[in-house]
Amino acid sequence: MVYSGSAQGVVSLKALVELCQQAVRQQRPPDIAVLYAKVADCGGYLEFLHIIREFVPAYEQEILREKKPGLQMAKFSSRFEDQYFPLFPMIGDGELETYEDLTYRVPVNVLGLTEDEMGEPESFMIGIRLMLLFIEMENGQVPLAHSLSSVLPVDLIEQARPVSNDMLHKLLDDTEYEGLADQADIWLHQTGSNFLDCDDEGSWGNRVEWDRETIEILTDDWVLACEIQERVFKLAEWLEENPADRFRQLLKFIQKGDKEDDGYQLPLGIAAEP
């Protein structure tokens, strides 16, 4: 639903009529700040109402009961995320000033790793860092290994070498260690989920429309992202419970898979433990 500037007078009238109807329903006069915002941003306000009624209709009055547009959008964000997927955090913080900030496009909160994050692997939680020792990366191996020197014996760190993404999946899919292959997908932006493959530094540049089909697709996408993240964090937490012993188990599992793979030798540089 788009409102052009040429229809501004009509839109303003519609917004005022809607505001009066809302005041009657709530049996109280409208807040002057809300009145001003709705008249100034009448097209955005009507589109906001349309989005509420399309996706969270049961919470319309609860949302519109808030006194400021930012708070209304924050309440909407909370109710929307309960049913669909996460939106920009700043919406939930009530920081948006105009309805159009929300209605112009779906403000999808993507979680893909940025270049800055990938440039500092030593900043991740220990369990993730342990997995990263097996994942191909362009740089950062030295600071990553150094950051783990206090939790792993040097010989274990030296034995771990990057494994190709395809081989990780071949060895680990449908095992208790599949979270490592998932983490490799996250690192390489190859999970198949927009939420994990796109970052907020430009790869989510296309405008995402507020339509039912798009929202349903993104909701399914978010379910996939959650499943992937759950497997990753499950393995990360398991590794952190006893880093040296658990990492050794993971290393041996990969070595065993290498030996049983019809004689194919992994290009890892992973030596058998003495």
C-alpha positions, -999 to +999 in steps of 0.1 A: +000+000+000+016+033-012+005+068-006+017+095-030+022+131-021-005+142-045-031+124-023-018+141+008-050+159+016-071+127+012-046+107+033-047+133+060-085+131+062-084+093+064-058+095+091-080+120+111-111+099+107-091+068+119-078+088+148-113+099+158-126+063+155-098+051+177-106+078+203-142+067+204-132+031+209-108+040+237-133+065+252-106+091+257-092+121+237-061+114+216-027+123+230-015+155+213+019+140+204+003+111+188-022+134+169+007+155+156+027+125+145-002+109+127-011+140+108+025+147+099+032+111+089-004+102+078+006+080+049+030+061+072+004+058+099-022+043+076+003+018+063+013+010+099-024+003+106-025-019+076+005-039+087-008-043+122-042-056+109-025-080+084+001-096+108-009-090+145-046-080+144-053-093+179-030-067+194-042-036+175-057-019+205-027-028+227-003-013+202-023+019+195-028+024+232+009+035+235+012+073+236+040+078+211+047+064+177+081+050+188+064+031+216+037+019+193+062+005+169+081-011+198+050-029+210+043-040+174+078-053+171+075-074+202+042-089+191+054-095+156+086-112+167+066-136+189+050-150+157+074-144+129+111-133+131+133-106+147+133-070+135+159-043+140+167-040+177+162-002+176+125-007+169+121-026+201+140+001+219+114+027+208+139+047+189+120+051+156+105+086+151+082+082+121+060+053+110+076+053+076+108+041+092+090+009+098+066+007+069+091+016+041+104-020+042+106-049+065+134-041+088+148-076+090+175-082+117+201-103+098+228-120+118+255-129+093+291-124+103+306-091+092+341-086+079+351-070+112+338-099+132+355-124+110+388-104+113+388-110+151+381-148+156+397-146+190+367-125+202+342-154+200+332-176+229+356-204+236+334-232+222+331-214+189+369-207+188+376-243+193+354-251+162+371-224+142+404-242+144+389-267+119+373-241+096+390-225+066+395-188+070+416-162+051+434-149+081+433-149+119+446-184+126+476-172+146+456-149+171+429-176+173+454-203+183+471-179+207+438-171+224+432-208+231+466-215+246+452-213+281+425-239+275+442-264+251+475-282+252+499-269+225+500-304+209+462-303+203+463-269+188+491-279+165+472-310+153+441-291+143+441-278+108+414-263+086+391-288+069+371-281+037+335-273+042+324-302+020+345-326+040+332-314+073+296-321+062+306-355+048+322-365+082+299-348+106+264-345+092+238-364+113+263-369+141+267-353+175+293-331+160+273-317+131+273-282+148+309-279+135+298-282+099+270-257+106+295-233+121+316-236+089+285-228+069+280-197+090+316-186+086+314-190+048+279-175+046+266-207+031+238-219+054+210-213+030+193-189+055+192-152+047+194-145+084+228-161+087+242-155+053+235-118+051+251-091+073+240-056+082+269-040+062+253-041+028+244-077+018+207-072+027+203-042+005+172-051-014+139-037-002+118-063+015+081-056+011+054-060+037+034-087+020+021-120+033+041-142+010+074-125+019+067-127+056+059-164+055+090-171+035+112-152+060+095-169+089+104-203+075+139-190+069+141-179+105+131-214+117+160-228+097+184-202+112+173-211+147+178-249+140+213-242+127+222-219+156+209-244+181+232-272+168+261-248+168+256-236+204+249-271+217+283-282+205+300-250+216+286-254+251+296-291+252+331-282+243+333-256+269+324-280+297+358-296+294+377-280+265+408-302+263+391-336+267+361-327+245+383-312+218+404-343+218+372-364+213+362-342+183+397-345+169+397-383+171+363-385+155+375-365+125+406-387+123+385-418+124+362-406+097+392-398+076+405-434+079+371-449+072+364-428+041+375-455+016+411-446+021+406-410+011+431-388+030+420-354+043+441-325+033+443-314+069+477-319+083+460-336+113+484-361+128+474-390+149+480-386+186+511-404+199 
